[in-house]
Amino acid sequence: MTNPTTQIALKNNTGSSTAYAYITGLDINNNNTYAFLQPDGKTLYYPASPSQPQSPLAVDCAIPLGAPGSTTTVTIPQLAGGRIWFVVDSKLTFLLNPGPGIVEPAVTNTSDANYNLNWAFCEFTCYVDFVSLPIALELRNTAGATQTVQGLPTDGLDQICTQLTQQGASENAGWGKLVVKGPNGKNLRALSPNSGRVGDDQLFNGYFQSYVDEAWSKYTNTDLKVDTQAQWGVVTGRVTSDGLLSFPNAGTFAKPAAIDIFSCSTGPFSNYPIATRDEMGAIGARLAAAFNRSTLVANADQPDAIVNGQNNYYKTSPTNHYARIVHGVNLDGRGYAFPYDDVVPSGATGPDQAGTVFDGSPELLTVTLGGPGSSGSVDKDKDAVGGEDGKKKKEEKKSTFDFAGFFKKIMAALKGIFHK
């Protein structure tokens, strides 16, 4: 039986005494009603429907995190779609529309009241939208076993922004446009390609075309085998005379554009036939991952192999350099950098790419805001690529479990706490 409540320890490692957390989600024991955890760390606030759009919350739900080094422990019930929001040196603005509809902070809306603030969220999922504040996780179960995701070093955002800028200059592509500066001229956040395209729908147009063409050419005369890792087993596809990648008795895929590859959910990766929707979804997820990691041409057996934690991801351009760089900067190389970044071959050894932690009997989830206690970071190969781009020199780092790292799909599923 899953626990009705779970404790979350929020650790402030930012160097700021004005850091706050907000915890939101759908209360599954109260008709999935949207709720905020109040500053007492145990009482839920259920916003009522306002009479006017863009109305403020009736309750200030900012949870103070105290002085640097402080830990604030809160208790949450079972929530669906749970998020922990963090902000430094200010408070976030959440608004209400009739319904009620919750207007959450947005990194792609320049008129949003929170746009120029230094904030992030841990969605118990990833870096799919953007990178900003370092956030790390440690999950301890009732038996005392722990799982951790270290995340970014203290200067992780600056490292990512520098490498995106370098990559953009190296390829004459738009990677540098993903860097967002704050009013003070410092790096505020790095957007994912999906988020970057919200403000510039021409960004990365045609970027993957040469790679897609190469893949289509190869699989016109070569079988592409995809392990669905489900009841359909390994399925085989080829590009047929109509120019579609065809998997008999399942469906077909047209050539994807860059936006389809980055989103993993548009163009050929959407609107699957109802009769084979689940099977096509399983195939599409693995194709999308292979395109983002640029392994589809090199390996006709997907998902691509991982041996002793080593993989062939991001070894050629074009590739998803945002994902490559994010993984490279993360202290343990883990973090959910694009949809389906959790795709790995069956029997893969070593830590997963996505940085998932889950347990059926959780006792305490520790979320650390800010970088590691000591300066410095794991040595990695961070050059702009064309060749050995994403190769990381792993150095085992012995820390005092200060865990500083990052957010969002750092937990693909936290059973018993947040039900996705």
Residue pairs with C-beta under 8 A, 6 or more apart in sequence:
2 78
2 360
2 361
2 415
2 416
3 361
3 362
3 363
3 416
3 417
4 29
4 77
4 78
5 75
5 76
5 77
5 78
6 75
6 76
6 362
6 363
6 364
6 365
6 416
6 417
7 73
7 74
7 75
7 76
7 363
7 364
7 365
8 23
8 73
8 74
8 75
8 76
8 84
8 364
8 365
8 366
8 367
9 71
9 72
9 73
9 364
9 365
9 366
9 367
10 21
10 63
10 65
10 71
10 72
10 73
10 74
10 84
10 367
10 369
11 65
11 69
11 70
11 71
11 72
11 366
11 367
11 368
11 369
11 370
11 403
12 19
12 65
12 66
12 67
12 68
12 69
12 70
12 71
12 72
12 369
12 370
13 68
13 69
13 368
13 369
13 370
13 371
13 372
13 373
13 402
13 404
14 68
14 88
14 133
14 369
14 370
15 68
15 370
16 68
16 88
16 89
17 66
17 67
17 68
18 88
18 89
18 90
19 64
19 65
19 86
19 87
19 88
19 89
19 369
19 370
20 62
20 63
20 64
20 65
20 86
20 87
20 91
20 92
21 62
21 63
21 65
21 72
21 84
21 85
21 86
21 369
22 36
22 37
22 61
22 62
22 63
22 84
22 85
22 86
22 87
22 92
22 94
23 36
23 37
23 63
23 74
23 76
23 82
23 83
23 84
23 85
24 34
24 35
24 36
24 37
24 82
24 83
24 85
24 102
24 104
25 34
25 35
25 76
25 79
25 80
25 81
25 82
25 83
25 418
26 32
26 33
26 34
26 35
26 79
26 80
26 81
27 33
27 34
27 35
27 44
27 46
27 77
27 78
27 79
28 78
28 79
28 80
28 419
29 77
29 78
30 46
32 80
33 46
34 46
34 47
34 100
34 102
35 44
35 45
35 46
35 79
36 44
36 45
36 47
36 57
36 59
36 61
36 94
37 43
37 44
37 45
37 61
37 63
37 74
37 76
38 44
38 45
38 59
38 61
39 60
39 61
39 62
39 63
39 64
41 63
41 72
41 73
41 74
41 75
42 74
42 75
44 77
45 57
45 58
45 59
45 61
47 57
47 58
47 96
47 100
47 102
48 58
48 100
49 96
49 98
49 99
49 100
50 96
50 97
50 98
50 100
51 98
52 98
53 97
53 98
54 95
54 96
54 97
54 103
55 95
55 96
55 97
56 93
56 95
56 96
57 94
57 95
57 96
60 91
61 94
62 91
62 92
63 72
63 74
64 72
65 72
65 369
66 72
68 370
71 366
76 82
76 417
78 416
78 417
78 418
78 419
79 417
79 418
79 419
80 418
80 419
80 420
81 418
81 420
82 123
82 124
82 417
82 418
83 121
83 122
83 123
83 124
84 121
84 122
84 135
84 367
85 92
85 105
85 119
85 120
85 121
86 119
86 120
86 121
86 122
86 133
86 135
86 369
87 114
87 117
87 118
87 119
88 118
88 119
88 133
88 369
89 117
89 118
90 117
90 118
92 105
92 114
92 117
92 119
93 105
93 113
93 114
94 102
94 103
94 104
94 105
95 102
95 103
96 102
96 103
97 103
105 112
105 113
105 114
105 117
105 119
106 112
106 114
106 115
107 115
107 129
107 130
107 180
107 189
107 191
107 195
108 191
108 195
108 198
108 199
109 115
110 199
116 182
116 183
116 188
118 132
118 133
118 182
118 188
119 132
119 133
120 130
120 132
120 133
120 135
120 189
120 406
120 407
121 407
121 408
122 135
122 137
122 367
122 407
122 408
122 410
123 407
123 408
123 409
124 408
124 409
124 410
124 411
124 414
124 417
124 418
125 336
125 408
125 409
125 410
125 411
125 412
125 420
126 335
126 336
126 337
126 341
126 354
126 407
126 408
126 409
126 410
127 192
127 326
127 335
127 336
127 337
127 406
127 407
127 408
127 409
128 192
128 194
128 336
128 337
128 338
128 339
128 341
128 408
128 409
129 191
129 192
129 194
129 195
129 408
130 189
130 190
130 191
130 192
130 195
131 152
131 156
131 157
131 160
131 189
131 190
131 326
131 406
132 157
132 188
132 189
132 190
133 157
133 369
133 370
133 406
133 407
134 151
134 152
134 153
134 154
134 156
134 157
134 369
134 370
134 371
134 404
134 405
134 406
135 151
135 367
135 368
135 369
135 404
135 405
135 406
135 407
135 410
136 148
136 149
136 150
136 151
136 367
136 368
136 403
136 404
136 405
136 406
136 410
137 148
137 149
137 151
137 357
137 365
137 366
137 367
137 368
137 403
137 405
137 410
137 411
138 146
138 147
138 148
138 149
138 365
138 366
138 368
138 401
138 403
139 146
139 147
139 148
139 357
139 358
139 359
139 362
139 364
139 365
139 366
139 411
139 414
140 146
140 362
140 363
140 364
140 365
140 366
141 359
141 361
141 362
141 363
142 361
142 362
142 363
143 361
145 359
147 357
147 358
147 359
148 357
148 401
148 403
149 332
149 334
149 335
149 355
149 357
149 403
149 405
149 410
149 411
150 330
150 331
150 332
150 334
150 372
150 397
150 403
150 404
150 405
151 330
151 331
151 332
151 335
151 355
151 403
151 404
151 405
151 406
151 407
151 410
152 160
152 329
152 330
152 331
152 371
152 404
152 405
152 406
153 159
153 329
153 331
153 371
153 372
153 376
153 377
153 378
153 404
154 370
154 371
154 372
154 375
154 377
154 404
155 371
155 377
156 329
156 330
156 371
156 377
156 406
157 187
157 189
157 190
158 187
159 329
159 377
159 382
160 190
160 325
160 326
160 329
161 179
161 187
161 190
163 325
163 328
163 329
163 382
163 384
164 175
164 176
164 178
164 179
164 190
164 321
164 322
164 325
165 175
165 176
165 179
166 383
166 384
167 173
167 175
167 176
167 321
167 325
167 384
167 385
168 174
168 175
168 176
168 177
169 176
169 384
170 384
170 385
170 386
171 317
171 318
171 321
171 384
173 204
173 207
173 318
174 196
174 200
174 203
174 204
175 321
175 322
177 196
177 200
177 203
178 190
178 191
178 192
178 193
178 195
178 196
178 322
179 187
179 190
179 191
180 187
180 188
180 189
180 190
180 191
181 187
181 188
182 188
190 322
192 262
192 322
192 337
192 338
193 203
193 204
193 258
193 262
193 320
193 322
194 262
194 263
196 203
196 204
197 203
197 204
197 259
197 262
204 258
204 259
204 262
205 257
205 258
205 259
206 257
206 258
207 258
207 318
208 256
208 257
208 258
208 261
208 291
208 318
209 257
209 258
210 318
211 291
211 294
211 296
211 297
211 318
212 255
212 256
212 291
213 255
214 297
215 291
215 296
215 297
216 239
216 243
216 245
216 255
218 297
218 300
219 237
219 238
219 239
219 245
219 300
220 238
220 239
222 238
222 300
223 236
223 237
223 238
223 300
224 236
224 237
224 238
224 245
224 296
224 300
224 302
225 234
225 235
225 236
225 300
225 301
225 302
226 234
226 235
226 236
226 237
226 247
226 283
226 286
226 287
226 302
227 233
227 234
227 286
227 301
227 302
227 303
227 345
227 346
228 234
228 235
228 279
228 282
228 283
228 286
229 282
229 303
229 346
230 278
230 279
230 282
232 250
232 279
232 282
235 247
235 250
235 279
235 283
236 247
236 248
237 245
237 246
237 247
237 248
237 253
237 283
238 245
238 246
239 245
239 246
240 246
240 252
243 254
243 255
244 252
244 253
244 254
245 252
245 253
245 254
245 287
246 252
247 253
247 280
247 283
249 276
250 276
250 279
250 280
250 283
251 272
251 273
251 276
251 279
251 280
251 283
253 268
253 269
253 283
253 284
253 287
254 267
254 268
255 268
256 267
256 268
256 269
256 288
256 291
257 267
259 266
259 267
260 266
260 267
260 268
260 269
260 288
261 288
261 291
261 292
261 320
262 292
262 320
262 338
263 269
263 339
264 284
264 285
264 288
264 289
264 292
264 338
264 339
264 340
265 339
268 284
269 284
269 287
269 288
272 280
272 281
272 284
273 280
285 340
285 343
286 302
286 303
286 340
286 343
287 296
287 302
288 339
288 340
289 302
289 303
289 338
289 340
289 341
289 343
290 296
290 299
290 302
290 303
290 304
292 319
292 320
292 323
292 338
292 340
292 341
293 304
293 311
293 312
293 313
293 314
293 319
293 320
293 323
294 313
294 314
294 315
294 316
294 317
294 318
294 319
294 320
295 302
295 304
295 312
295 313
296 302
298 304
298 312
298 315
298 316
299 305
299 312
303 343
303 344
303 345
304 311
304 312
304 313
304 345
305 311
305 312
305 345
305 348
306 344
306 345
306 348
306 349
306 350
307 349
308 349
308 350
309 349
309 350
309 351
309 394
310 350
311 353
313 324
313 327
313 353
313 390
314 320
314 321
314 323
314 324
314 327
314 385
314 389
314 390
315 387
315 388
315 389
315 390
315 391
316 386
316 387
316 389
317 385
317 386
317 389
319 385
319 389
320 337
320 338
321 385
321 389
322 337
322 338
323 337
323 338
323 341
324 385
324 389
324 390
325 382
326 335
326 337
327 333
327 334
327 335
327 337
327 353
327 390
327 392
328 380
328 381
328 382
328 390
328 392
329 377
329 380
329 382
330 355
330 405
330 406
331 372
331 377
331 378
331 397
331 404
331 405
332 351
332 355
332 405
333 351
333 353
333 392
333 394
334 351
334 352
334 353
334 354
334 355
334 410
335 341
335 353
335 354
335 355
335 405
335 406
335 409
335 410
336 342
336 353
336 354
336 355
336 408
336 409
336 410
336 412
341 353
341 354
341 409
342 352
342 353
342 354
342 356
342 409
342 412
344 352
344 353
354 409
354 410
354 412
355 409
355 410
355 411
356 409
356 410
356 411
356 412
356 413
357 410
357 411
357 414
358 411
358 412
358 413
358 414
358 415
359 414
359 415
359 416
360 415
360 416
361 416
362 414
362 415
362 416
362 417
365 414
365 417
366 403
368 402
368 403
368 404
368 405
370 404
371 404
372 399
372 402
372 403
372 404
373 399
373 400
373 402
373 404
374 399
374 402
378 392
378 393
378 394
378 395
378 397
379 393
379 395
380 392
380 393
381 388
381 389
381 390
381 391
381 392
381 393
383 389
411 418
413 420
